[in-house]
Amino acid sequence: MIRRPPAVLLLPALVGLAFLVLPLGGLLARAPWSTLGTRLAEPQVLEALRLSLVTATLATALCLLFGVPLAWLLARVPFPGARLLRALVTVPLVLPPVVGGVALLLALGRRGLVGQWLDAWFGLTLPFTTAGVVLAETFVAMPFLVISVEGALRGADQRFEEAAATLGASRWTVFRRVTLPLVAPGVAAGAVLCWARALGEFGATITFAGNFPGRTQTMPLAVYLALETDPQAAIVLSLVLLAVSVLVLAALRDRWIGAG
């Protein structure tokens, strides 16, 4: 028997739902559907889309390269200060992206703590370059991967790893042949979230890498610029980002609590 929900809860729930859905409905209602294909084929749209896909993919690769070992360290190696390190890793989740961009400038800019040496020794300048976009996206996206993989590692049955070690497998072999397959779903989910977050990054990117078409202008930055000059193009780019978000949520539907 299904009980009727109390009005005191139902009414604010419906208001909250409307608040979240109406902006998306407005976007869909104002979309230039009749010229959507033509606008998607415009050079500036294609260039922003290409750059976003490339940089988000490279950022995800960096997150996998460094984030998986970091998650393993947090999950499997007890050491003093682990809680502090975990807090530092998750700071980008709550840090305003613009502040993250400023922090990247102070660390990796030409006069930054590390950037000054990169420039002096290797002539390498990261801000306002495509590489800067990748680093900005990596900074804001990596925590999503680390949290997902760490959770998977903590939930994995360590008896399989212990059995492999007992049979003489090295630590690297155990990690590669046993641990990674055990946590593969968590790694995949984290990578998808990481890629989606990198694709939608705005604040740290525009602060650290700027907004140069063809070099650092990703889709979110193109949306921001198009709002002033071509609102229809801004809607088209927003629809692309919305479609990506929906696909990501659909792909991860079994990862959410209470998913059917």
C-alpha positions in Angstrom: 0.0 0.0 0.0 1.4 3.3 -1.1 0.9 6.1 1.5 0.0 9.6 0.4 3.0 11.9 1.0 2.4 14.7 3.5 1.7 18.0 1.9 4.3 19.7 4.1 7.0 17.6 2.4 5.5 17.3 -1.1 5.1 21.0 -1.7 8.7 22.0 -1.1 9.9 18.9 -2.9 8.0 20.0 -6.0 9.3 23.5 -5.7 12.8 22.2 -5.5 12.3 20.0 -8.5 10.9 22.9 -10.5 13.8 25.1 -9.5 16.3 22.5 -10.9 14.3 21.5 -14.0 13.0 24.9 -15.2 16.4 26.4 -16.2 17.1 23.2 -18.3 13.6 23.6 -19.8 14.4 27.2 -20.7 17.6 26.1 -22.4 15.8 23.5 -24.5 12.9 25.8 -25.3 15.2 28.5 -26.6 17.5 26.2 -28.6 17.7 27.0 -32.3 16.6 23.5 -33.3 16.1 24.4 -37.0 19.7 25.6 -37.4 21.3 23.4 -34.8 23.2 21.3 -37.4 24.5 24.4 -39.2 25.6 26.1 -36.0 27.4 22.9 -34.7 29.4 22.9 -37.9 30.6 26.5 -37.5 34.4 26.7 -37.3 34.5 28.4 -33.9 32.2 25.8 -32.4 34.1 22.9 -33.9 37.4 24.3 -32.7 36.1 24.8 -29.1 34.6 21.3 -29.2 37.9 19.8 -30.5 40.0 21.6 -27.9 37.7 20.6 -25.1 37.7 17.0 -26.0 41.5 16.9 -26.4 42.3 18.7 -23.2 39.7 16.9 -21.1 41.1 13.5 -22.4 44.7 14.5 -21.7 43.7 15.8 -18.2 41.9 12.5 -17.5 45.1 10.6 -18.6 47.1 12.7 -16.2 44.6 12.1 -13.4 44.8 8.3 -14.0 48.6 8.4 -14.1 48.9 10.2 -10.8 45.5 9.8 -9.1 45.4 6.0 -9.0 48.7 5.7 -7.1 47.7 8.5 -4.8 44.4 6.8 -4.1 46.2 3.5 -3.4 48.6 5.4 -1.0 45.7 6.9 0.9 43.7 3.6 1.1 46.5 1.1 1.8 49.5 2.8 3.4 49.0 4.0 7.0 51.2 7.0 7.8 51.2 10.1 10.0 49.3 12.9 8.5 47.1 10.8 6.2 44.0 12.7 7.2 45.7 16.0 6.4 46.8 14.7 3.1 43.3 13.4 2.2 41.9 16.9 3.1 44.4 18.6 0.9 43.6 16.2 -2.0 39.9 17.1 -1.7 40.4 20.9 -1.4 39.8 21.5 -5.1 36.3 20.1 -4.7 35.3 23.0 -2.5 37.8 25.6 -3.6 36.4 28.3 -6.0 37.8 27.4 -9.4 39.1 31.0 -9.9 41.1 30.7 -6.7 42.5 27.5 -8.0 43.6 29.3 -11.2 45.3 32.0 -9.1 47.0 29.3 -7.1 48.2 27.6 -10.3 49.6 31.0 -11.5 51.5 31.5 -8.2 52.9 28.0 -8.4 53.5 27.5 -12.1 53.5 31.0 -13.6 56.7 32.5 -14.9 57.3 34.0 -11.5 55.8 31.2 -9.6 57.4 28.9 -7.0 58.1 26.2 -9.6 57.3 28.0 -12.8 60.2 30.4 -12.5 62.6 27.4 -12.6 60.8 25.8 -15.5 61.2 29.0 -17.4 64.9 29.5 -16.5 66.1 25.9 -17.0 63.9 24.7 -19.8 62.3 27.8 -21.3 58.9 26.2 -20.5 56.0 28.6 -20.0 52.7 27.0 -18.9 50.2 29.8 -18.4 48.1 30.9 -21.4 48.9 27.8 -23.3 47.0 24.6 -24.2 49.2 22.7 -21.7 48.0 25.3 -19.1 44.4 24.3 -19.9 45.3 20.6 -19.4 46.9 21.4 -16.0 44.0 23.5 -14.9 41.5 20.8 -15.7 43.7 18.2 -14.0 43.8 20.2 -10.9 40.0 20.5 -10.5 39.2 17.0 -11.8 41.7 14.7 -10.0 39.9 14.7 -6.6 36.9 13.0 -8.3 39.1 10.2 -9.4 41.0 9.8 -6.2 37.9 9.7 -4.1 36.3 7.1 -6.4 39.3 4.8 -6.5 40.1 5.1 -2.8 36.5 4.1 -2.0 36.8 1.1 -4.4 40.2 0.1 -2.8 38.7 0.3 0.7 35.8 -1.9 -0.3 37.9 -4.5 -2.2 38.6 -7.9 -0.5 42.3 -7.8 0.4 42.4 -11.6 0.8 43.0 -12.0 -3.0 46.0 -9.7 -2.8 47.3 -11.5 0.3 46.9 -14.8 -1.5 48.9 -13.6 -4.5 51.6 -12.3 -2.3 51.8 -15.6 -0.5 52.3 -17.3 -3.8 55.3 -15.2 -4.5 54.0 -12.4 -6.6 55.8 -9.1 -6.2 54.0 -6.0 -5.0 53.9 -4.5 -8.5 52.5 -7.8 -9.9 49.9 -7.9 -7.1 48.9 -4.3 -7.9 48.8 -4.9 -11.7 47.3 -8.3 -11.8 45.0 -8.4 -8.7 44.3 -5.0 -7.3 43.6 -3.1 -10.5 41.1 -5.7 -11.8 39.3 -5.6 -8.4 38.9 -1.9 -8.5 38.4 -1.5 -12.2 34.7 -0.3 -11.9 35.7 2.3 -9.4 38.6 3.5 -11.7 36.2 3.6 -14.7 33.6 5.6 -12.8 36.2 8.0 -11.4 37.7 8.5 -14.9 34.3 9.3 -16.4 33.5 11.8 -13.6 37.0 13.2 -14.0 36.6 13.6 -17.8 33.2 15.3 -17.4 34.5 17.7 -14.8 37.5 18.6 -17.0 35.2 19.2 -19.9 33.1 21.6 -18.0 35.9 23.5 -16.2 35.8 27.3 -16.5 37.2 29.3 -13.6 40.7 27.9 -13.2 41.1 27.6 -17.0 40.3 31.3 -17.8 42.4 32.5 -14.9 45.5 30.3 -15.6 45.3 29.7 -19.3 43.2 32.6 -20.6 40.6 32.7 -23.4 42.4 32.4 -26.7 40.5 30.9 -29.7 42.1 27.7 -31.0 44.6 27.6 -28.1 42.9 27.8 -24.8 39.2 28.6 -25.6 37.3 25.5 -24.5 33.5 25.1 -24.7 32.7 26.7 -21.4 34.8 29.7 -22.3 33.3 29.8 -25.7 29.8 29.9 -24.1 30.9 32.8 -21.9 32.2 34.8 -24.9 29.3 33.9 -27.2 26.7 35.2 -24.7 27.9 38.7 -25.5 28.2 38.4 -29.3 26.1 35.4 -30.4 23.6 34.1 -27.8 22.4 31.3 -30.2 25.9 29.9 -30.4 26.1 30.0 -26.6 22.9 28.0 -26.4 24.2 25.4 -28.9 27.4 24.9 -26.9 25.4 24.7 -23.7 23.3 22.0 -25.3 26.4 20.0 -26.1 27.6 20.3 -22.5 24.2 19.4 -21.2 24.1 16.3 -23.4 27.5 15.2 -22.1 26.3 15.6 -18.5 23.2 13.5 -19.2 25.3 10.8 -20.8 27.7 10.8 -17.9 24.9 10.5 -15.4 23.3 7.7 -17.4 26.6 5.8 -17.6 27.0 6.1 -13.8 23.4 5.4 -12.8 24.4 2.1 -11.1 27.0 3.9 -8.9 24.5 6.2 -7.2 22.9 5.2 -3.9 19.4 3.9 -4.4 19.8 3.4 -8.1 17.6 0.7 -9.6 
